[in-house]
Amino acid sequence: MSMVSLVIAPLIKGNGDWDDFYWGFIPIGLLMIGSYACYVAYWRDTEPIGAAPPAADAEADAKL
């Protein structure tokens, strides 16, 4: 985080006003879209830890 602040410090030097604040919405939007894409790709269809087994597996276990 400190490296990022050192890299962008010259870019924001002398910008004391809030005229260009809307440019900050671009990285925020990209991060939100990327986070949702990761959620859909990796965690959406997984079962939570400690979840009950599906019904078909429960019936097979009951027969044993």
Backbone hydrogen bonds in HBPLUS format (Angstrom, degrees):
<---DONOR---> <-ACCEPTOR-->    atom                        ^
c    i                          cat <-CA-CA->   ^        H-A-AA   ^      H-
h    n   atom  resd res      DA  || num        DHA   H-A  angle D-A-AA Bond
n    s   type  num  typ     dist DA aas  dist angle  dist       angle   num
A0005-SER N   A0001-MET O   3.07 MM   4  6.36 160.2  2.11 147.9 153.0     1
A0006-LEU N   A0002-SER O   2.99 MM   4  6.21 150.1  2.08 142.8 150.8     2
A0007-VAL N   A0003-MET O   2.94 MM   4  6.16 144.6  2.07 144.3 154.1     3
A0008-ILE N   A0004-VAL O   2.99 MM   4  6.21 164.0  2.01 157.3 160.2     4
A0009-ALA N   A0005-SER O   3.02 MM   4  5.77 126.0  2.32 135.9 147.2     5
A0011-LEU N   A0008-ILE O   2.97 MM   3  5.15 127.3  2.25 103.0 117.8     6
A0012-ILE N   A0008-ILE O   3.22 MM   4  6.58 143.1  2.37 153.8 163.7     7
A0015-ASN N   A0012-ILE O   3.19 MM   3  5.52 159.4  2.24 132.4 129.7     8
A0023-TRP N   A0020-ASP O   3.31 MM   3  6.03 163.1  2.34 118.2 122.4     9
A0024-GLY N   A0021-PHE O   3.05 MM   3  5.86 162.6  2.08 123.2 128.1    10
A0025-PHE N   A0022-TYR O   3.10 MM   3  5.53 157.7  2.15 110.4 116.9    11
A0026-ILE N   A0023-TRP O   3.41 MM   3  5.79 152.3  2.50 105.5 112.0    12
A0029-GLY N   A0025-PHE O   2.87 MM   4  5.91 160.2  1.91 145.2 150.5    13
A0030-LEU N   A0026-ILE O   2.97 MM   4  6.20 160.8  2.01 152.8 158.3    14
A0031-LEU N   A0027-PRO O   2.91 MM   4  6.04 156.4  1.97 145.1 151.1    15
A0032-MET N   A0028-ILE O   2.99 MM   4  6.23 153.0  2.06 146.8 154.3    16
A0033-ILE N   A0029-GLY O   2.96 MM   4  6.17 161.7  1.99 151.8 156.4    17
A0034-GLY N   A0030-LEU O   2.90 MM   4  6.03 161.0  1.93 147.0 152.8    18
A0035-SER N   A0031-LEU O   2.87 MM   4  5.95 154.0  1.94 143.2 150.4    19
A0036-TYR N   A0032-MET O   3.02 MM   4  6.20 160.1  2.06 146.5 151.4    20
A0037-ALA N   A0033-ILE O   2.95 MM   4  6.16 154.2  2.02 146.3 153.8    21
A0038-CYS N   A0034-GLY O   3.00 MM   4  6.23 155.8  2.06 146.6 152.5    22
A0039-TYR N   A0035-SER O   2.95 MM   4  6.19 154.7  2.02 145.5 153.0    23
A0040-VAL N   A0036-TYR O   2.92 MM   4  6.17 163.7  1.95 152.8 156.1    24
A0041-ALA N   A0037-ALA O   2.94 MM   4  6.04 158.9  1.98 145.8 152.1    25
A0042-TYR N   A0038-CYS O   2.92 MM   4  5.87 155.3  1.99 150.5 155.3    26
A0043-TRP N   A0039-TYR O   3.01 MM   4  5.14 140.0  2.17 126.3 138.7    27
A0044-ARG N   A0039-TYR O   3.00 MM   5  5.90 132.5  2.23 168.9 163.5    28
A0051-ALA N   A0048-PRO O   3.16 MM   3  5.53 146.2  2.28 137.8 132.8    29
A0058-ALA N   A0054-PRO O   3.06 MM   4  6.33 151.0  2.14 150.9 160.0    30
A0059-GLU N   A0055-ALA O   3.00 MM   4  6.24 152.7  2.08 152.4 158.2    31
A0060-ALA N   A0056-ALA O   3.18 MM   4  6.38 155.8  2.24 142.2 148.5    32
A0061-ASP N   A0057-ASP O   2.98 MM   4  6.16 152.0  2.06 144.1 151.6    33
A0062-ALA N   A0058-ALA O   3.01 MM   4  6.17 142.9  2.15 138.0 148.0    34
A0063-LYS N   A0059-GLU O   3.22 MM   4  6.47 141.0  2.38 142.6 151.0    35
A0064-LEU N   A0061-ASP O   3.29 MM   3  5.38 140.8  2.45  97.2 107.6    36
